[in-house]
Amino acid sequence: MQSNKLNVLIYPMLSVHNINADSNYIIIKQICNELVKTNKYNFILLLDSKRPYVQGDLDKKVKILKIPFPQSKKHQVVYFNPNILDKIFKQYPIDIIWNNVVEQGHHFKYFQDIMIDHFRPKVFNYHHYIIHRSLDKITYYNPCKHIMLDQIMGSLLVDYNYFHTEYCYNMMMEEASDILNKTQLKKLKEISHINLGGYSKEIKTKEKYKIFTFIYNHRLSGYKRWKTTFEIFDKLYSEGYKFQVIFTAGDRGNLSTLEKKPYVVIKSLRRHSDYIEELSKCHANMINSIHETYCISIAESIMNNQIIIAPNRCTFPELLDKSYPYLFDDELEQEKKIKYILDNKVLEYNHKSKDKLLLTTHAKWIDNQFQNLKPSTEKDLIFNRIKKEKSKKAIKNYLDNINIVDMKSFRTFVYSLGYASQSFPIQKLQMLLKEFGFVFNITYDKYEKKI
């Protein structure tokens, strides 16, 4: 017997041209692959029609719809096309929008012509980046105040905000406190939730490099303080320390600076699986960032028992053990810790925090939150409240004598009885079909009667 599943529309944040290498896509893919196993969900993933993409190991049950996205991340956060979304909502019965572009959360919630909040899909905002004052003020923060304001409004008016670290949540609330009144801030806090995310399985190593190897898998952006990191590497190399640095982040800007360094090996890795294999060969991961919401690359190094040399700030204390010895408070302390590691041939660290960073742990938590957002299961919510007996009889006769129907045909039939989108929005039609025993088959994009 078929069963009703939650229909989840996924709107990603795409930051790079190659979708398969995009960190947000990788997160979505891995969580979908876990949640599809539960048989509770139909996932509909929107992807950019103009960027290269190979489905690869994404579960084939995840339906992919390709639409045009702006190429720039900065443009994507202010872009919203209600015409495209309207077409999607007329074809697919959406219960939850898993929204990764949090600036658009309120638009997803309210763009449809629906008067009653109960019939709107739930919007699950997935926070994994923040425009915050800790960013370099000239290049990132001041010109992006409009994005910061959109983040606040896009979060205030949705159903659920998820933050994968407390630090990420605190940054959001710090900015919101300057903008919202007390009542609004209280509401934002009530719908915001923190749970440490996990985006990887345990990463095994077949063989490490013979020379001590750092992996640098972070962007060459100002807030990452990458120049500081490589200045320290330069100093250590000039003092005779033997090591290499594998650079895998794929940034083209500033890459010429690294190409000249004798200890740097640049690798272009198209597939995430190739990157994970390269990561597993390395011994340590070092970063000097002043702004992070999570840092997946550090979490992946933890899952490989790599040594992490990171600032005692941002999200790093949350990701690592409380007693972790290689967090630093300043660059002098950072240099001393690296020298200790190299002098004493420390090749790994057995992280006790791995379990809390497991993908399966995070997927189970997301599953629970999605289930809590599911629409009301109250029976006879729609049909018995139709006032016109003639309409009730016609709808019952139509649905009793059909086993397969698509939403377009059913919507046309109901509207022919004198109704319109305000009195019978898509979500209301969807609930009506459920009351008559129909379930949505995402393979054929049609509703089938349970047998």
C-alpha positions in Angstrom: 0.0 0.0 0.0 1.2 3.5 -0.8 1.6 6.0 2.0 1.6 9.8 2.0 5.1 11.3 2.1 6.2 14.8 3.0 7.0 16.8 -0.2 10.1 18.9 0.5 11.2 21.6 -2.0 14.9 22.3 -1.6 16.2 25.8 -2.6 20.1 25.7 -2.5 22.7 28.4 -2.1 25.1 27.9 -5.0 28.5 29.5 -4.6 30.7 27.9 -7.4 30.2 27.2 -11.1 30.6 23.4 -10.8 27.5 22.4 -8.8 29.1 19.0 -7.7 31.9 20.9 -6.0 29.5 23.3 -4.2 29.6 22.8 -0.4 25.9 23.5 0.0 25.0 21.0 -2.7 27.2 18.4 -1.0 25.4 19.0 2.3 22.0 18.7 0.7 23.0 15.6 -1.3 24.3 13.7 1.8 21.3 14.6 4.0 18.8 13.6 1.2 20.6 10.3 0.7 20.1 9.6 4.4 16.5 10.8 4.6 15.3 9.0 1.5 16.1 5.7 3.3 13.3 6.5 5.8 10.6 6.4 3.0 9.0 9.5 4.5 9.9 12.1 1.9 9.7 13.2 -1.7 12.6 15.6 -2.3 12.4 18.2 -5.2 15.8 19.9 -5.6 16.1 23.1 -7.6 19.4 23.5 -9.5 20.8 26.1 -11.8 20.2 25.2 -15.5 23.3 27.1 -16.6 25.9 25.3 -14.4 27.6 22.0 -15.1 26.1 19.1 -13.1 26.3 15.3 -12.9 23.8 13.6 -10.6 26.5 11.0 -9.5 25.7 9.4 -6.1 22.7 11.6 -5.3 19.8 9.1 -4.8 17.8 8.8 -8.0 14.6 9.2 -6.0 15.4 12.9 -5.6 13.7 14.8 -8.3 15.8 17.5 -9.9 14.2 20.6 -11.5 16.5 23.0 -13.4 15.8 26.7 -13.4 17.9 29.8 -14.0 19.9 31.0 -11.0 22.0 34.2 -10.9 25.7 33.2 -11.2 26.8 35.5 -8.3 26.1 34.5 -4.7 25.6 38.2 -3.9 22.9 38.4 -6.6 21.3 35.1 -5.7 20.4 36.4 -2.2 18.4 39.2 -3.6 16.8 37.3 -6.5 13.3 35.9 -6.2 11.2 34.8 -9.2 7.6 34.2 -8.1 6.6 33.2 -11.7 8.9 30.2 -11.7 7.9 29.3 -8.1 4.2 29.6 -9.0 4.6 27.1 -11.8 6.4 24.6 -9.5 3.7 25.0 -6.8 0.9 24.4 -9.3 2.5 21.1 -10.3 3.9 19.8 -7.0 2.2 19.7 -3.6 4.9 21.2 -1.4 4.6 20.7 2.4 8.0 22.1 3.4 10.5 24.4 1.8 14.0 23.6 2.9 15.4 27.0 2.2 19.2 27.6 2.1 19.0 31.2 0.9 17.6 32.6 4.2 17.2 36.1 2.8 14.3 34.7 0.7 12.5 33.0 3.5 9.6 35.4 3.9 9.1 35.5 0.1 8.7 31.7 0.0 6.3 31.9 2.9 4.0 34.6 1.5 4.3 34.8 -2.3 1.2 32.6 -2.9 -2.3 34.1 -3.0 -3.4 32.4 0.2 -5.3 34.1 3.0 -5.2 31.4 5.6 -1.8 30.6 7.2 -2.7 26.9 7.7 -2.6 26.3 3.9 0.8 27.8 3.4 3.8 25.4 3.2 6.2 25.5 6.1 9.5 27.2 5.5 12.6 25.7 7.1 15.5 28.2 7.0 18.8 26.4 7.0 21.5 29.0 8.2 25.0 28.3 7.1 26.4 31.7 6.5 25.9 35.1 8.1 26.6 38.7 7.1 28.1 39.9 10.3 30.3 42.7 11.6 33.2 40.3 12.1 33.7 40.2 8.4 36.2 42.6 6.8 34.3 45.8 6.9 35.5 47.3 3.6 35.1 44.3 1.4 32.3 42.3 2.9 30.2 44.0 5.6 29.4 47.6 4.8 28.4 47.0 1.1 26.2 44.1 2.2 24.1 45.7 4.8 21.0 45.1 2.5 21.8 41.4 2.6 22.1 41.5 6.4 18.7 43.2 6.7 17.2 40.6 4.3 18.6 37.8 6.5 16.8 39.2 9.5 13.5 39.7 7.8 13.8 36.4 5.9 14.3 34.7 9.3 11.7 36.6 11.3 8.7 35.6 9.1 9.4 31.9 8.5 8.3 28.8 10.6 11.7 27.5 11.6 15.3 28.7 11.7 18.0 26.1 12.0 21.6 27.1 13.1 24.2 24.5 13.1 26.4 26.2 15.7 25.7 28.5 18.7 28.3 30.9 17.3 26.3 31.2 14.0 23.1 31.8 16.0 24.8 34.5 18.2 26.1 36.4 15.2 22.6 36.5 13.7 21.1 37.7 17.0 23.7 40.3 17.5 22.8 41.9 14.2 19.0 41.4 14.8 19.2 43.1 18.2 20.2 46.4 16.5 17.2 46.2 14.1 14.2 44.5 15.7 12.1 45.7 18.5 11.7 43.5 21.7 8.5 41.8 20.5 10.0 40.9 17.1 13.3 39.8 18.6 11.4 37.5 21.1 9.5 35.9 18.1 12.7 35.4 16.2 14.3 33.6 19.2 11.2 31.4 19.6 11.4 30.0 16.1 15.2 29.7 16.1 17.0 26.5 17.1 20.6 25.3 17.5 21.9 21.9 16.9 25.5 21.1 16.0 25.5 19.9 12.4 27.3 16.8 11.1 28.1 16.5 7.4 30.4 13.5 7.0 31.0 9.9 7.9 34.2 8.8 9.6 37.0 9.3 7.1 39.4 6.4 6.9 43.0 6.6 5.8 44.7 4.0 3.6 48.1 5.7 3.6 49.5 9.1 4.8 52.1 11.2 2.9 55.6 10.3 4.1 56.4 14.0 4.6 54.3 15.9 7.2 51.5 17.4 5.1 49.0 20.2 5.9 45.9 20.4 3.8 44.6 24.0 3.1 41.1 23.6 1.9 39.8 27.1 2.7 39.1 30.0 0.5 41.7 32.6 -0.3 39.4 35.3 1.2 40.4 38.2 3.4 38.3 37.0 6.4 40.0 33.6 6.3 43.3 35.4 7.0 45.0 33.1 4.5 47.9 35.5 4.1 48.7 35.2 7.8 48.5 31.4 7.6 51.0 31.3 4.7 53.3 33.9 6.3 53.7 31.4 9.2 54.3 28.6 6.7 57.0 30.7 5.0 58.7 31.4 8.3 58.7 27.7 9.3 60.1 26.7 5.9 62.8 29.4 6.0 63.9 27.9 9.4 64.4 24.5 7.9 61.2 22.7 8.8 60.3 20.0 6.3 56.6 19.9 5.3 54.3 20.4 2.4 50.9 22.1 2.0 48.3 20.6 -0.3 46.0 23.4 -1.6 42.5 22.1 -2.7 40.1 25.0 -2.3 39.9 25.7 -6.1 40.0 29.6 -5.8 41.6 31.1 -8.9 42.1 34.6 -7.3 45.3 34.9 -5.4 46.4 31.5 -6.6 49.5 32.9 -8.3 50.9 33.8 -4.9 50.7 30.2 -3.7 52.1 28.8 -7.0 55.5 30.4 -6.2 55.9 28.8 -2.8 58.2 25.7 -2.9 56.3 23.8 -0.2 52.8 24.2 -1.9 51.2 21.5 -4.1 48.1 22.7 -5.9 45.5 20.0 -6.7 42.3 20.5 -8.8 39.8 17.9 -7.5 36.5 17.9 -9.3 34.7 15.3 -7.3 34.0 15.5 -3.6 35.1 11.8 -3.2 38.5 12.7 -4.7 38.9 15.6 -2.3 38.1 13.3 0.7 40.7 10.8 -0.5 43.3 13.6 -0.7 42.2 14.9 2.7 42.8 11.4 4.2 46.4 11.4 3.2 47.2 14.6 5.1 48.2 15.1 8.8 47.0 18.5 9.8 44.7 21.4 8.9 45.5 25.0 9.8 43.3 28.1 9.6 43.4 31.7 10.9 39.9 32.8 10.1 38.1 35.6 12.0 34.6 34.7 10.7 33.1 31.2 10.5 29.6 29.8 10.9 30.7 26.2 11.0 33.7 25.3 8.8 33.0 22.0 7.2 36.6 21.5 6.1 37.7 21.5 9.8 34.9 19.1 10.7 36.0 16.7 7.9 39.5 16.8 9.3 38.2 15.9 12.7 36.4 12.9 11.1 39.9 11.8 9.9 41.6 12.3 13.2 43.8 15.1 11.8 45.5 17.7 13.9 43.7 21.0 13.8 45.6 24.2 14.4 42.9 26.9 14.7 42.0 30.1 16.6 40.3 29.8 20.0 37.3 31.7 18.6 34.4 31.5 16.2 33.0 27.9 15.9 36.3 26.1 16.5 35.8 25.5 20.3 32.3 24.1 19.6 33.6 21.6 16.9 36.6 20.4 18.9 36.9 18.7 22.3 36.9 21.0 25.4 40.4 19.8 26.3 41.8 20.1 22.7 45.4 21.3 22.9 46.0 23.0 19.6 43.7 26.0 19.7 45.7 29.3 19.9 45.0 32.8 21.2 47.6 34.6 19.1 50.1 34.0 16.3 53.0 33.5 18.6 51.2 30.7 20.4 50.1 29.3 17.0 53.7 29.2 15.8 54.8 27.4 19.1 52.1 24.8 18.7 53.1 24.0 15.1 56.8 23.7 16.0 55.8 21.4 18.9 53.9 19.2 16.5 56.7 19.1 13.9 59.5 18.7 16.4 57.7 15.8 18.2 56.4 14.1 15.1 52.8 14.3 16.3 51.0 12.7 13.3 47.3 12.5 14.5 44.9 13.4 17.2 42.1 11.0 18.3 39.1 13.4 18.4 36.5 12.5 20.9 34.0 14.8 19.2 33.5 12.7 16.1 30.1 11.1 17.1 28.4 14.5 17.4 29.6 15.5 13.9 28.4 12.4 12.1 26.1 12.9 9.1 23.7 10.2 10.4 23.3 12.0 13.7 22.5 15.3 11.9 20.1 13.6 9.4 18.1 12.0 12.2 17.7 15.4 13.9 16.6 17.0 10.6 14.1 14.2 10.1 12.6 14.9 13.5 12.2 18.6 12.8 10.6 18.0 9.4 8.1 15.6 10.9 7.2 18.2 13.5 6.4 20.6 10.7 4.1 18.2 8.8 0.6 19.5 8.0 -2.3 18.8 10.2 -3.7 15.2 9.9 -7.2 16.3 11.0 -9.7 14.3 8.9 -12.5 16.0 6.9 -10.7 19.3 7.2 -11.7 20.4 3.7 -14.5 18.3 2.2 -17.1 18.5 5.0 -16.5 22.3 5.2 -17.6 22.9 1.6 -20.8 24.8 1.9 -22.3 24.2 -1.5 -23.9 20.7 -1.5 -23.9 20.7 -5.4 -20.1 21.2 -5.3 -19.6 18.5 -2.7 -21.5 16.0 -4.8 -19.6 16.9 -7.9 -16.2 16.6 -6.3 -17.1 13.3 -4.6 -18.4 11.8 -7.8 -15.2 13.0 -9.7 -12.8 11.5 -7.1 -14.8 8.3 -6.5 -14.6 7.4 -10.1 -10.9 8.0 -10.8 -7.7 6.3 -9.5 -5.1 8.6 -11.1 -5.2 12.4 -11.4 -2.7 15.2 -11.9 -3.0 18.5 -10.0 -3.6 20.6 -13.2 -6.7 18.5 -14.2 -8.1 18.5 -10.7 -7.5 22.2 -10.2 -9.3 22.9 -13.5 -12.2 20.8 -12.5 -12.7 22.4 -9.0 -12.3 25.9 -10.5 -15.0 25.0 -13.1 -17.4 24.7 -10.1 -17.0 28.4 -9.5 -14.0 28.5 -7.1 -10.7 30.3 -7.5 -7.2 30.2 -6.0 -8.1 32.2 -2.9 -10.9 29.8 -1.9 -9.0 26.7 -3.1 -5.3 27.2 -3.1 -3.0 24.4 -4.1 -2.4 23.2 -0.5 -6.2 23.0 0.1 -6.6 20.9 -3.1 -3.8 18.7 -2.0 -5.5 18.1 1.4 -8.8 17.4 -0.3 -7.1 14.7 -2.4 -5.5 13.2 0.7 -9.0 13.0 2.4 -10.1 10.9 -0.6 -7.2 8.5 -0.2 -4.9 9.9 -2.9 -1.1 10.1 -2.5 1.4 11.9 -4.7 3.7 9.8 -6.9 6.7 11.9 -7.6 7.9 9.5 -10.3 4.9 10.4 -12.5 3.9 13.7 -11.0 0.4 12.4 -10.4 -1.8 11.4 -7.5 -2.8 7.8 -7.1 -5.5 6.4 -5.0 -4.3 4.1 -2.2 -5.1 0.4 -2.8 
